[in-house]
Amino acid sequence: MAIGGGLVQAAKTDAYVTTTFKNKNLKTKVITQTEKGPAINWNQEFWIPAQIPIIQPRIVLKVMDEDKVKDEVVASLLFDLKDIV
């Protein structure tokens, strides 16, 4: 498809999930999601060493889009570890 002499590419997301827990950065592998492709399924686990007493009560998982200039936040999830442990 050409617009104004340039090409328009199909939308895609180079997605990964990241979190920081006890000053450790955790990250899944990057999976490319195209506009017409199937849903992303990482099939990957994060092992988070939670302990009692709970020192860091919350954990945030962020879905990111990897870009050449700056990665962007696509979504985020906040978990209260007191509800999980």
Secondary structure by P-SEA (a helix, b strand, c coil): cccccccccccccbbbbbbbcccbbbbccbbbbccccccccccccccccccccccccbbbbbbbbbcccbbbbcbbbbbcccccc
